[in-house]
Every structure is written in C-alpha cells, then in structure tokens.
C-alpha cells in the first residue's frame, strides 16, 4: 500500500493520472491527451517500470500536440492492442459517481476499458466494429441522398457489423456475470449490507446470448428499422447503444439510491474486477484510489483498507491521515506531495 498525502492542487492526482495513462494510453479524467502536456511545453513523456511474473518491462508514452507514441523496452509499438495489458490497473476517483448518475456512454466506456485490459481480441473486435459502424452510417447517408445507390453494399457492411456485434454482446455479458460473482460480497464487506448486482441492458430484445439467436435478432431489427435509419443517417441498434444498471434490493440505484450507496456500489464494482484479473490473466492489477477517504465515512474507510492492505499493490491519494487505523499505516509506504515534489516519509 502506497499513500500519497498532500493538500489539494499539489499534484497527487497527477501521479495517478500518469500511471493510468501509462496503462491505458489515456487519462481517467481527461478525454484529449494534449491537456496533460504542461503549459508552454510542446511534449510530455511518461515512463514506468513494471514487473510482472518476474519479467521487467520499461513502458514509455511520448505525447505531442496531435501525436502519441508508445514504447515497450524502447521499441515503438504501433497498435494500442499490443501495448495495453502490460500494466493492468483499476481506478477509482470521485468522478466515478458518474458511472451511476451519468449517461450510458460512461458505463459503456468503463466496460470497454476493463474488457480491453483482459482481452486483446475484444479490443481489436471493438475497434473493427467502430470502423464498420462509421462506414455503415456514412453509406446510409449516401443511400438517403441517392436513390439509385447499391443497397446490396449496405447488406454486406451490415452482415460484417453483426458478426462483430455478436462477439461484443457475448463478451460483455460474460464479463458482467463475472462481476456479479463478487460485487455483492464486496458491497457487504464495505457497507455491511447485501443485495447488489449489475443488470446488463442491450437496446434490443433477444431470448439468449447464443450466437445464432443474436444474429437473427440483429438482422430482424436492421430490416425493421431500415427506413428510420435512412432518415436519421445512423445505425440505431447494436452494442454501441448498450447500457447496464446497478440494482440494489430490486431498485435501480440511479433513481433510488443515496449518494453513499452509489459510491459504495461503484467501489464494490471496481473491487470485483480484482478476481477477474486473477482468473483470466493470472495477475494482480494495481489499484489506484484517488481521494478515496473523503468519499467514505470512518467505518467504511477502514473496512476498505482491511480489504486491500495485503495481496495487491494499491496507490492511494489523500489530504490527511486522520482517523485511519494505525495498523494499516504501519504496513504502508507514505509519501508527502507538495508543489509537484514527492518525498518518502
């Protein structure tokens, strides 16, 4: 356990953001990478040394205004899918309340990030799906503007899109099932109550996640919605419109949960990913907890520390160490952060 202590705006979150960038090639809080470059500078570089299964890898990301270069052991990596998963992380920040309160795109992004870390195949298929989706949307606009355009080309794109969609649906459902194996246990250990699970909500109905069943359902919806999609110039069904909900004792926490319940539910979700990394990759992720103590009361704070103080590398930021059980602090490395400078206590 590593705890970085300092006042606000001293650079604590920058440390976690750099680690997140090194792992995922993007920030957990910013969408556009030039925003992480220091003012009046043209370039930013993040470097880190990762040890996994006794293998040491030197990771590096160089960022310019419109360019990002990835390196492993000084060799440039062209494909993001070949870079991601060298450093596996789970991030929790105060902004994560948006996972419950925010739009479906926030939850889909969360699913995609975690699935991409455990499966290179998923990341490749998801990227291919998005390329096909853009092509299909563009051709729908062509068909709308030109009545003699070849509709059979749309059918070819649609069939390819369906194959990618089937895989994404199946993998997302499998992942949510794995989350549900542990989420309620973690929620109970932190909150003292149980009854939480995740409900996957595709935007079309189908009776099972069997591949053939999914293909039939998608073909039916694309045929049914053809004129509507033509008018809108976009694909209206598919995994790019998915969602999922946090259900607690039969109620959607987005509408019927207190802020405390929502925070704990998101934290339980994040923690339930730890055994997934263990079972699928036989590895321990690094747990990044940004300003977590201000989000939880004293009892929940120490219940969380009891869960994570051994067996996993955790990096935690906080403004103070008050009301934290001393036995956990004795096992931790503690660092002071002031004006962007880090010193070990």
C-alpha positions, 0 to 999 in steps of 0.5 A, spaced: 500 500 500 502 506 497 499 513 500 500 519 497 498 525 502 498 532 500 493 538 500 489 539 494 492 542 487 499 539 489 499 534 484 497 527 487 492 526 482 497 527 477 501 521 479 495 517 478 493 520 472 500 518 469 500 511 471 493 510 468 495 513 462 501 509 462 496 503 462 491 505 458 494 510 453 489 515 456 487 519 462 481 517 467 479 524 467 481 527 461 478 525 454 484 529 449 491 527 451 494 534 449 491 537 456 496 533 460 502 536 456 504 542 461 503 549 459 508 552 454 511 545 453 510 542 446 511 534 449 510 530 455 513 523 456 511 518 461 515 512 463 514 506 468 517 500 470 513 494 471 514 487 473 510 482 472 511 474 473 518 476 474 519 479 467 521 487 467 518 491 462 520 499 461 513 502 458 514 509 455 508 514 452 511 520 448 505 525 447 505 531 442 500 536 440 496 531 435 501 525 436 502 519 441 507 514 441 508 508 445 514 504 447 515 497 450 523 496 452 524 502 447 521 499 441 515 503 438 509 499 438 504 501 433 497 498 435 494 500 442 492 492 442 499 490 443 501 495 448 495 495 453 495 489 458 502 490 460 500 494 466 493 492 468 490 497 473 483 499 476 481 506 478 477 509 482 476 517 483 470 521 485 468 522 478 466 515 478 459 517 481 458 518 474 458 511 472 451 511 476 448 518 475 451 519 468 449 517 461 450 510 458 456 512 454 460 512 461 458 505 463 459 503 456 466 506 456 468 503 463 466 496 460 470 497 454 476 499 458 476 493 463 474 488 457 480 491 453 485 490 459 483 482 459 482 481 452 486 483 446 481 480 441 475 484 444 479 490 443 481 489 436 473 486 435 471 493 438 475 497 434 473 493 427 466 494 429 467 502 430 470 502 423 464 498 420 459 502 424 462 509 421 462 506 414 455 503 415 452 510 417 456 514 412 453 509 406 446 510 409 447 517 408 449 516 401 443 511 400 438 517 403 441 522 398 441 517 392 436 513 390 439 509 385 445 507 390 447 499 391 443 497 397 446 490 396 453 494 399 449 496 405 447 488 406 454 486 406 457 492 411 451 490 415 452 482 415 460 484 417 457 489 423 453 483 426 458 478 426 462 483 430 456 485 434 455 478 436 462 477 439 461 484 443 454 482 446 457 475 448 463 478 451 460 483 455 455 479 458 460 474 460 464 479 463 458 482 467 456 475 470 463 475 472 462 481 476 456 479 479 460 473 482 463 478 487 460 485 487 455 483 492 460 480 497 464 486 496 458 491 497 457 487 504 464 487 506 464 495 505 457 497 507 455 491 511 449 490 507 447 485 501 443 485 495 447 488 489 448 486 482 449 489 475 443 488 470 446 488 463 441 492 458 442 491 450 437 496 446 434 490 443 430 484 445 433 477 444 431 470 448 439 468 449 446 470 448 447 464 443 450 466 437 445 464 432 439 467 436 443 474 436 444 474 429 437 473 427 435 478 432 440 483 429 438 482 422 430 482 424 431 489 427 436 492 421 430 490 416 425 493 421 428 499 422 431 500 415 427 506 413 428 510 420 435 509 419 435 512 412 432 518 415 436 519 421 443 517 417 445 512 423 445 505 425 440 505 431 441 498 434 447 494 436 452 494 442 454 501 441 447 503 444 448 498 450 447 500 457 447 496 464 444 498 471 446 497 478 440 494 482 440 494 489 434 490 493 430 490 486 431 498 485 435 501 480 440 505 484 440 511 479 433 513 481 433 510 488 439 510 491 443 515 496 449 518 494 453 513 499 450 507 496 452 509 489 459 510 491 459 504 495 456 500 489 461 503 484 467 501 489 464 494 490 464 494 482 471 496 481 473 491 487 470 485 483 474 486 477 480 484 482 478 476 481 477 477 474 484 479 473 486 473 477 482 468 473 483 470 466 490 473 466 493 470 472 495 477 475 494 482 480 492 489 477 494 495 481 489 499 484 489 506 484 484 510 489 484 517 488 481 521 494 478 515 496 477 517 504 473 523 503 468 519 499 467 514 505 465 515 512 470 512 518 467 505 518 467 504 511 474 507 510 477 502 514 473 496 512 476 498 505 483 498 507 482 491 511 480 489 504 486 491 500 492 492 505 495 485 503 495 481 496 495 487 491 499 493 490 494 499 491 496 507 490 492 511 494 491 519 494 489 523 500 489 530 504 490 527 511 491 521 515 486 522 520 482 517 523 485 511 519 487 505 523 494 505 525 495 498 523 494 499 516 499 505 516 504 501 519 504 496 513 504 502 508 509 506 504 507 514 505 509 519 501 508 527 502 506 531 495 507 538 495 508 543 489 509 537 484 515 534 489 514 527 492 518 525 498 518 518 502 516 519 509 
